[in-house]
């Protein structure tokens, strides 16, 4: 796994949250993000 700048990770995570948060995976993703963070 490449080591990316934090800002790049935040950008990717924000985009993933926007996509998944508006989709059918919102509930599962919420549980997953709670487990990660």
PDBQT receptor file of N, H, CA, C and O in Angstrom, charges set to zero:
ATOM      1  N   UNK A   1       0.851  -1.201   0.000  1.00  0.00    +0.000 N 
ATOM      2  CA  UNK A   1       0.000   0.000   0.000  1.00  0.00    +0.000 C 
ATOM      3  C   UNK A   1       0.885   1.249   0.000  1.00  0.00    +0.000 C 
ATOM      4  O   UNK A   1       1.811   1.370   0.802  1.00  0.00    +0.000 OA
ATOM      5  N   UNK A   2       0.593   2.138  -0.881  1.00  0.00    +0.000 N 
ATOM      6  H   UNK A   2      -0.159   2.040  -1.533  1.00  0.00    +0.000 HD
ATOM      7  CA  UNK A   2       1.378   3.367  -0.986  1.00  0.00    +0.000 C 
ATOM      8  C   UNK A   2       1.082   4.292   0.193  1.00  0.00    +0.000 C 
ATOM      9  O   UNK A   2      -0.026   4.310   0.728  1.00  0.00    +0.000 OA
ATOM     10  N   UNK A   3       2.084   5.046   0.575  1.00  0.00    +0.000 N 
ATOM     11  H   UNK A   3       2.985   5.032   0.141  1.00  0.00    +0.000 HD
ATOM     12  CA  UNK A   3       1.902   6.033   1.645  1.00  0.00    +0.000 C 
ATOM     13  C   UNK A   3       1.539   7.369   0.994  1.00  0.00    +0.000 C 
ATOM     14  O   UNK A   3       2.355   7.992   0.315  1.00  0.00    +0.000 OA
ATOM     15  N   UNK A   4       0.294   7.788   1.221  1.00  0.00    +0.000 N 
ATOM     16  H   UNK A   4      -0.369   7.281   1.772  1.00  0.00    +0.000 HD
ATOM     17  CA  UNK A   4      -0.198   9.018   0.599  1.00  0.00    +0.000 C 
ATOM     18  C   UNK A   4      -0.314  10.121   1.636  1.00  0.00    +0.000 C 
ATOM     19  O   UNK A   4      -0.469   9.845   2.826  1.00  0.00    +0.000 OA
ATOM     20  N   UNK A   5      -0.239  11.357   1.196  1.00  0.00    +0.000 N 
ATOM     21  H   UNK A   5      -0.113  11.581   0.230  1.00  0.00    +0.000 HD
ATOM     22  CA  UNK A   5      -0.433  12.486   2.114  1.00  0.00    +0.000 C 
ATOM     23  C   UNK A   5      -1.816  12.422   2.752  1.00  0.00    +0.000 C 
ATOM     24  O   UNK A   5      -2.775  11.956   2.137  1.00  0.00    +0.000 OA
ATOM     25  N   UNK A   6      -1.906  12.890   3.978  1.00  0.00    +0.000 N 
ATOM     26  H   UNK A   6      -1.127  13.268   4.478  1.00  0.00    +0.000 HD
ATOM     27  CA  UNK A   6      -3.175  12.848   4.705  1.00  0.00    +0.000 C 
ATOM     28  C   UNK A   6      -4.278  13.566   3.943  1.00  0.00    +0.000 C 
ATOM     29  O   UNK A   6      -5.426  13.123   3.936  1.00  0.00    +0.000 OA
ATOM     30  N   UNK A   7      -3.928  14.670   3.304  1.00  0.00    +0.000 N 
ATOM     31  H   UNK A   7      -2.995  15.030   3.310  1.00  0.00    +0.000 HD
ATOM     32  CA  UNK A   7      -4.934  15.442   2.583  1.00  0.00    +0.000 C 
ATOM     33  C   UNK A   7      -5.548  14.614   1.461  1.00  0.00    +0.000 C 
ATOM     34  O   UNK A   7      -6.746  14.710   1.195  1.00  0.00    +0.000 OA
ATOM     35  N   UNK A   8      -4.724  13.801   0.803  1.00  0.00    +0.000 N 
ATOM     36  H   UNK A   8      -3.751  13.723   1.019  1.00  0.00    +0.000 HD
ATOM     37  CA  UNK A   8      -5.232  12.962  -0.276  1.00  0.00    +0.000 C 
ATOM     38  C   UNK A   8      -6.177  11.907   0.278  1.00  0.00    +0.000 C 
ATOM     39  O   UNK A   8      -7.226  11.637  -0.308  1.00  0.00    +0.000 OA
ATOM     40  N   UNK A   9      -5.806  11.310   1.409  1.00  0.00    +0.000 N 
ATOM     41  H   UNK A   9      -4.955  11.529   1.885  1.00  0.00    +0.000 HD
ATOM     42  CA  UNK A   9      -6.686  10.329   2.049  1.00  0.00    +0.000 C 
ATOM     43  C   UNK A   9      -8.012  10.972   2.425  1.00  0.00    +0.000 C 
ATOM     44  O   UNK A   9      -9.068  10.377   2.210  1.00  0.00    +0.000 OA
ATOM     45  N   UNK A  10      -7.975  12.168   2.978  1.00  0.00    +0.000 N 
ATOM     46  H   UNK A  10      -7.118  12.651   3.152  1.00  0.00    +0.000 HD
ATOM     47  CA  UNK A  10      -9.204  12.850   3.377  1.00  0.00    +0.000 C 
ATOM     48  C   UNK A  10     -10.091  13.104   2.171  1.00  0.00    +0.000 C 
ATOM     49  O   UNK A  10     -11.311  12.961   2.253  1.00  0.00    +0.000 OA
ATOM     50  N   UNK A  11      -9.482  13.482   1.048  1.00  0.00    +0.000 N 
ATOM     51  H   UNK A  11      -8.491  13.598   0.982  1.00  0.00    +0.000 HD
ATOM     52  CA  UNK A  11     -10.246  13.726  -0.164  1.00  0.00    +0.000 C 
ATOM     53  C   UNK A  11     -10.930  12.453  -0.637  1.00  0.00    +0.000 C 
ATOM     54  O   UNK A  11     -12.106  12.468  -1.001  1.00  0.00    +0.000 OA
ATOM     55  N   UNK A  12     -10.188  11.351  -0.628  1.00  0.00    +0.000 N 
ATOM     56  H   UNK A  12      -9.233  11.339  -0.331  1.00  0.00    +0.000 HD
ATOM     57  CA  UNK A  12     -10.752  10.072  -1.064  1.00  0.00    +0.000 C 
ATOM     58  C   UNK A  12     -11.850   9.613  -0.112  1.00  0.00    +0.000 C 
ATOM     59  O   UNK A  12     -12.905   9.152  -0.549  1.00  0.00    +0.000 OA
ATOM     60  N   UNK A  13     -11.602   9.740   1.191  1.00  0.00    +0.000 N 
ATOM     61  H   UNK A  13     -10.746  10.115   1.546  1.00  0.00    +0.000 HD
ATOM     62  CA  UNK A  13     -12.601   9.320   2.166  1.00  0.00    +0.000 C 
ATOM     63  C   UNK A  13     -13.862  10.164   2.059  1.00  0.00    +0.000 C 
ATOM     64  O   UNK A  13     -14.971   9.637   2.142  1.00  0.00    +0.000 OA
ATOM     65  N   UNK A  14     -13.699  11.474   1.876  1.00  0.00    +0.000 N 
ATOM     66  H   UNK A  14     -12.797  11.902   1.809  1.00  0.00    +0.000 HD
ATOM     67  CA  UNK A  14     -14.863  12.341   1.740  1.00  0.00    +0.000 C 
ATOM     68  C   UNK A  14     -15.693  11.945   0.530  1.00  0.00    +0.000 C 
ATOM     69  O   UNK A  14     -16.922  11.930   0.591  1.00  0.00    +0.000 OA
ATOM     70  N   UNK A  15     -15.016  11.621  -0.574  1.00  0.00    +0.000 N 
ATOM     71  H   UNK A  15     -14.017  11.633  -0.623  1.00  0.00    +0.000 HD
ATOM     72  CA  UNK A  15     -15.726  11.207  -1.781  1.00  0.00    +0.000 C 
ATOM     73  C   UNK A  15     -16.444   9.880  -1.555  1.00  0.00    +0.000 C 
ATOM     74  O   UNK A  15     -17.579   9.698  -1.997  1.00  0.00    +0.000 OA
ATOM     75  N   UNK A  16     -15.779   8.956  -0.867  1.00  0.00    +0.000 N 
ATOM     76  H   UNK A  16     -14.858   9.104  -0.508  1.00  0.00    +0.000 HD
ATOM     77  CA  UNK A  16     -16.394   7.657  -0.583  1.00  0.00    +0.000 C 
ATOM     78  C   UNK A  16     -17.621   7.823   0.313  1.00  0.00    +0.000 C 
ATOM     79  O   UNK A  16     -18.646   7.173   0.108  1.00  0.00    +0.000 OA
ATOM     80  N   UNK A  17     -17.502   8.699   1.304  1.00  0.00    +0.000 N 
ATOM     81  H   UNK A  17     -16.669   9.228   1.470  1.00  0.00    +0.000 HD
ATOM     82  CA  UNK A  17     -18.630   8.952   2.201  1.00  0.00    +0.000 C 
ATOM     83  C   UNK A  17     -19.803   9.537   1.425  1.00  0.00    +0.000 C 
ATOM     84  O   UNK A  17     -20.952   9.156   1.650  1.00  0.00    +0.000 OA
ATOM     85  N   UNK A  18     -19.517  10.459   0.515  1.00  0.00    +0.000 N 
ATOM     86  H   UNK A  18     -18.584  10.768   0.332  1.00  0.00    +0.000 HD
ATOM     87  CA  UNK A  18     -20.575  11.080  -0.269  1.00  0.00    +0.000 C 
ATOM     88  C   UNK A  18     -21.278  10.051  -1.150  1.00  0.00    +0.000 C 
ATOM     89  O   UNK A  18     -22.502  10.067  -1.280  1.00  0.00    +0.000 OA
ATOM     90  N   UNK A  19     -20.498   9.158  -1.753  1.00  0.00    +0.000 N 
ATOM     91  H   UNK A  19     -19.504   9.145  -1.648  1.00  0.00    +0.000 HD
ATOM     92  CA  UNK A  19     -21.078   8.149  -2.643  1.00  0.00    +0.000 C 
ATOM     93  C   UNK A  19     -21.848   7.096  -1.852  1.00  0.00    +0.000 C 
ATOM     94  O   UNK A  19     -23.011   6.815  -2.142  1.00  0.00    +0.000 OA
ATOM     95  N   UNK A  20     -21.187   6.518  -0.853  1.00  0.00    +0.000 N 
ATOM     96  H   UNK A  20     -20.243   6.746  -0.618  1.00  0.00    +0.000 HD
ATOM     97  CA  UNK A  20     -21.816   5.444  -0.089  1.00  0.00    +0.000 C 
ATOM     98  C   UNK A  20     -22.931   5.970   0.804  1.00  0.00    +0.000 C 
ATOM     99  O   UNK A  20     -23.929   5.283   1.026  1.00  0.00    +0.000 OA
ATOM    100  N   UNK A  21     -22.765   7.186   1.318  1.00  0.00    +0.000 N 
ATOM    101  H   UNK A  21     -21.955   7.744   1.138  1.00  0.00    +0.000 HD
ATOM    102  CA  UNK A  21     -23.763   7.760   2.208  1.00  0.00    +0.000 C 
ATOM    103  C   UNK A  21     -25.093   7.999   1.522  1.00  0.00    +0.000 C 
ATOM    104  O   UNK A  21     -26.135   8.042   2.177  1.00  0.00    +0.000 OA
ATOM    105  N   UNK A  22     -25.064   8.156   0.197  1.00  0.00    +0.000 N 
ATOM    106  H   UNK A  22     -24.218   8.121  -0.335  1.00  0.00    +0.000 HD
ATOM    107  CA  UNK A  22     -26.298   8.405  -0.540  1.00  0.00    +0.000 C 
ATOM    108  C   UNK A  22     -26.834   7.129  -1.174  1.00  0.00    +0.000 C 
ATOM    109  O   UNK A  22     -27.866   7.148  -1.844  1.00  0.00    +0.000 OA
ATOM    110  N   UNK A  23     -26.127   6.017  -0.959  1.00  0.00    +0.000 N 
ATOM    111  H   UNK A  23     -25.288   6.002  -0.415  1.00  0.00    +0.000 HD
ATOM    112  CA  UNK A  23     -26.517   4.758  -1.573  1.00  0.00    +0.000 C 
ATOM    113  C   UNK A  23     -27.088   3.778  -0.568  1.00  0.00    +0.000 C 
ATOM    114  O   UNK A  23     -27.295   4.122   0.596  1.00  0.00    +0.000 OA
ATOM    115  N   UNK A  24     -27.343   2.560  -1.015  1.00  0.00    +0.000 N 
ATOM    116  H   UNK A  24     -27.175   2.280  -1.960  1.00  0.00    +0.000 HD
ATOM    117  CA  UNK A  24     -27.947   1.527  -0.157  1.00  0.00    +0.000 C 
ATOM    118  C   UNK A  24     -26.993   1.002   0.908  1.00  0.00    +0.000 C 
ATOM    119  O   UNK A  24     -27.402   0.262   1.803  1.00  0.00    +0.000 OA
ATOM    120  N   UNK A  25     -25.714   1.387   0.812  1.00  0.00    +0.000 N 
ATOM    121  H   UNK A  25     -25.382   1.988   0.085  1.00  0.00    +0.000 HD
ATOM    122  CA  UNK A  25     -24.727   0.899   1.770  1.00  0.00    +0.000 C 
ATOM    123  C   UNK A  25     -24.549   1.845   2.950  1.00  0.00    +0.000 C 
ATOM    124  O   UNK A  25     -23.669   1.640   3.786  1.00  0.00    +0.000 OA
ATOM    125  N   UNK A  26     -25.388   2.889   3.021  1.00  0.00    +0.000 N 
ATOM    126  H   UNK A  26     -26.103   3.056   2.342  1.00  0.00    +0.000 HD
ATOM    127  CA  UNK A  26     -25.205   3.927   4.032  1.00  0.00    +0.000 C 
ATOM    128  C   UNK A  26     -25.151   3.337   5.443  1.00  0.00    +0.000 C 
ATOM    129  O   UNK A  26     -24.284   3.705   6.235  1.00  0.00    +0.000 OA
ATOM    130  N   UNK A  27     -26.072   2.426   5.758  1.00  0.00    +0.000 N 
ATOM    131  H   UNK A  27     -26.777   2.127   5.115  1.00  0.00    +0.000 HD
ATOM    132  CA  UNK A  27     -26.135   1.884   7.120  1.00  0.00    +0.000 C 
ATOM    133  C   UNK A  27     -24.893   1.049   7.419  1.00  0.00    +0.000 C 
ATOM    134  O   UNK A  27     -24.292   1.187   8.484  1.00  0.00    +0.000 OA
ATOM    135  N   UNK A  28     -24.509   0.186   6.485  1.00  0.00    +0.000 N 
ATOM    136  H   UNK A  28     -24.997   0.074   5.620  1.00  0.00    +0.000 HD
ATOM    137  CA  UNK A  28     -23.331  -0.650   6.686  1.00  0.00    +0.000 C 
ATOM    138  C   UNK A  28     -22.072   0.199   6.747  1.00  0.00    +0.000 C 
ATOM    139  O   UNK A  28     -21.185  -0.063   7.558  1.00  0.00    +0.000 OA
ATOM    140  N   UNK A  29     -21.988   1.216   5.895  1.00  0.00    +0.000 N 
ATOM    141  H   UNK A  29     -22.709   1.429   5.236  1.00  0.00    +0.000 HD
ATOM    142  CA  UNK A  29     -20.806   2.066   5.871  1.00  0.00    +0.000 C 
ATOM    143  C   UNK A  29     -20.691   2.851   7.171  1.00  0.00    +0.000 C 
ATOM    144  O   UNK A  29     -19.586   3.084   7.661  1.00  0.00    +0.000 OA
ATOM    145  N   UNK A  30     -21.824   3.258   7.730  1.00  0.00    +0.000 N 
ATOM    146  H   UNK A  30     -22.722   3.068   7.331  1.00  0.00    +0.000 HD
ATOM    147  CA  UNK A  30     -21.798   3.964   9.001  1.00  0.00    +0.000 C 
ATOM    148  C   UNK A  30     -21.209   3.098  10.096  1.00  0.00    +0.000 C 
ATOM    149  O   UNK A  30     -20.422   3.570  10.917  1.00  0.00    +0.000 OA
ATOM    150  N   UNK A  31     -21.593   1.824  10.110  1.00  0.00    +0.000 N 
ATOM    151  H   UNK A  31     -22.232   1.441   9.444  1.00  0.00    +0.000 HD
ATOM    152  CA  UNK A  31     -21.040   0.900  11.096  1.00  0.00    +0.000 C 
ATOM    153  C   UNK A  31     -19.558   0.680  10.851  1.00  0.00    +0.000 C 
ATOM    154  O   UNK A  31     -18.770   0.605  11.794  1.00  0.00    +0.000 OA
ATOM    155  N   UNK A  32     -19.178   0.577   9.579  1.00  0.00    +0.000 N 
ATOM    156  H   UNK A  32     -19.818   0.638   8.813  1.00  0.00    +0.000 HD
ATOM    157  CA  UNK A  32     -17.780   0.345   9.232  1.00  0.00    +0.000 C 
ATOM    158  C   UNK A  32     -16.916   1.531   9.639  1.00  0.00    +0.000 C 
ATOM    159  O   UNK A  32     -15.855   1.351  10.237  1.00  0.00    +0.000 OA
ATOM    160  N   UNK A  33     -17.364   2.743   9.318  1.00  0.00    +0.000 N 
ATOM    161  H   UNK A  33     -18.225   2.889   8.832  1.00  0.00    +0.000 HD
ATOM    162  CA  UNK A  33     -16.568   3.920   9.655  1.00  0.00    +0.000 C 
ATOM    163  C   UNK A  33     -16.473   4.083  11.171  1.00  0.00    +0.000 C 
ATOM    164  O   UNK A  33     -15.451   4.540  11.683  1.00  0.00    +0.000 OA
ATOM    165  N   UNK A  34     -17.531   3.713  11.887  1.00  0.00    +0.000 N 
ATOM    166  H   UNK A  34     -18.361   3.342  11.472  1.00  0.00    +0.000 HD
ATOM    167  CA  UNK A  34     -17.483   3.794  13.345  1.00  0.00    +0.000 C 
ATOM    168  C   UNK A  34     -16.444   2.819  13.892  1.00  0.00    +0.000 C 
ATOM    169  O   UNK A  34     -15.760   3.117  14.871  1.00  0.00    +0.000 OA
ATOM    170  N   UNK A  35     -16.330   1.658  13.256  1.00  0.00    +0.000 N 
ATOM    171  H   UNK A  35     -16.886   1.417  12.460  1.00  0.00    +0.000 HD
ATOM    172  CA  UNK A  35     -15.357   0.661  13.697  1.00  0.00    +0.000 C 
ATOM    173  C   UNK A  35     -13.933   1.126  13.396  1.00  0.00    +0.000 C 
ATOM    174  O   UNK A  35     -13.016   0.882  14.181  1.00  0.00    +0.000 OA
ATOM    175  N   UNK A  36     -13.752   1.793  12.259  1.00  0.00    +0.000 N 
ATOM    176  H   UNK A  36     -14.497   1.990  11.622  1.00  0.00    +0.000 HD
ATOM    177  CA  UNK A  36     -12.419   2.244  11.859  1.00  0.00    +0.000 C 
ATOM    178  C   UNK A  36     -11.973   3.427  12.702  1.00  0.00    +0.000 C 
ATOM    179  O   UNK A  36     -10.849   3.451  13.204  1.00  0.00    +0.000 OA
ATOM    180  N   UNK A  37     -12.852   4.405  12.855  1.00  0.00    +0.000 N 
ATOM    181  H   UNK A  37     -13.765   4.385  12.447  1.00  0.00    +0.000 HD
ATOM    182  CA  UNK A  37     -12.484   5.621  13.566  1.00  0.00    +0.000 C 
ATOM    183  C   UNK A  37     -12.888   5.555  15.034  1.00  0.00    +0.000 C 
ATOM    184  O   UNK A  37     -12.651   6.503  15.783  1.00  0.00    +0.000 OA
TER     185      UNK A  37
